[in-house]
Amino acid sequence: MTERPAQRTPNRQLAALIAEAGFSNAGLARRVDQLGLEHGLDLRYDKTSVTRWLRGQQPRGATPALIAEVFTRRLGRRLTAQDLGLDACAPVYAGLEYAGSPQEAVDIVSGLWRKDSGSHAELRKIAFTPAGLVVPSRDWLIGQADEKVARERPAAGPVPRIPAQAPTRGGRPAEPPAPAAPSKARVPRQGAQTERLPGQRVTPGDIAALRSVADLFRSLDEGYGGGHARQALVRYLEHEVEPMLRGTYGEQTGRRLFAAAADLTRLLGWTSYDIAAHGLAQRYFVQALRLAQAAGDRAYGAYVLVTMGRQAVHLGHGREAVQLARVAQQGVGTRVPPAVQSLLHACEARGHAVLGETRACAASLVRAERALEGARPGDEVPPWARFFDEAQLADEFAHCHRDLQQYRPAAQQAERSLQLRPAAYTRSRLLCKLVLATARLGLADLDQACHLAAEAAAQAAEMRSVRAVEYVRDFERRLEPYRETAPARAYREKAAALT
């Protein structure tokens, strides 16, 4: 006897939200298709598709998350696939949520750490989405500080009374019942750190250790590229930092813990950006921003926004970079050290340069220069901002002039940055050298341009940095019109030997 197909239940949650948003079925389908295009998906839904969803059919793949994001943008509040009566699906937008509470932020970011440390290769292939920058930056700007982040150990219950003698069977002591098998969720995976138990109290020493680990991974990233120790950093966050965040701590220790977690998460995003895992990096930056809010550190939140802006610049999204820099400036005002103010204005300048807005770029660079000139010896500068000095500002100038095709000042500023920058900043010097090579090429100094680029290409070959390789490839594209010249041929021979 043939079974009838199970009758679907009409999706009343979706119907109610369609009515609230004022969508027609065709209008909803069109918006889902448009959002899909941002992620490289050719979906081609229509009003009939929406009718099927309303009758209870579950869309497949990434579509439920896309539908949820369409309603989130329209209604101005975060909605998930489950809120729409749809099944959870591929994490297209997972990690872009700006959590409503510190512990919700812990849940989101720890979920990313666990997926990233496993075999979820698709997580590293998720595309960057400019639209995903809007809600987190807005919520950070207008959001109120978290009143409480402390987690105290729950009061212990009454201790059960142990009888003096166990009951007997047939005059013999009864065997104790076999212990229950541990649940699958509690069994640690091979190699997992198990020293720290859930609920264990976090100490100042723990916070100091997190800061030291961040410094270590920062130096590895700068010296050898983001791909060198990124997975080790992921595992450290999963096995060491998450148990601390789920442990017990007072208010002051909790704020410092969230600050350290924000720094490590931003660094993980930075290493992901360096290996061109741009969608994943974007998600780590968003969560670092939320952790910084839990820490009560507005200045560091502004730094995270600037980091997001630098990624947007690299991907050619100049307008978004300008907006992020301005949100950061508005969020901290003048209550930050001059070096931080300079950093924020420099980020805005980079966005204007990508857009070809010469006058706006020059105005932002002037503000950045004046702010840094206002720094005085002995000023208290956050550790994360100490890298932004005259060498870094000259580097920002050089990049801006290069993007605006102002090659003479670009060369001057790049040379100045290289003169001032310590040798320990290996990748930064490499990228600046390629900016200088590009500027020399723009000035028709082929010999010097190719010599500098060959040196940088040799250094890039020793690093695990996609970004460094992309800078080399950018120079090679610019060199193409000169491919038949002797310097270009010599460069290609050296580059071929490296590969």
PyMOL commands that set and color helices and strands:
alter all, ss='L'
color gray80, all
select helices_A, chain A and resi 12-21+25-38+47-54+63-75+82-84+102-117+121-125+130-142+184-186+204-224+230-245+251-274+278-295+298-314+318-332+338-354+358-373+383-385+390-403+407-420+426-442+446-461+466-482+486-498
alter helices_A, ss='H'
color red, helices_A
select strands_A, chain A and resi 168-169+172-173
alter strands_A, ss='S'
color yellow, strands_A
deselect
rebuild
show_as cartoon
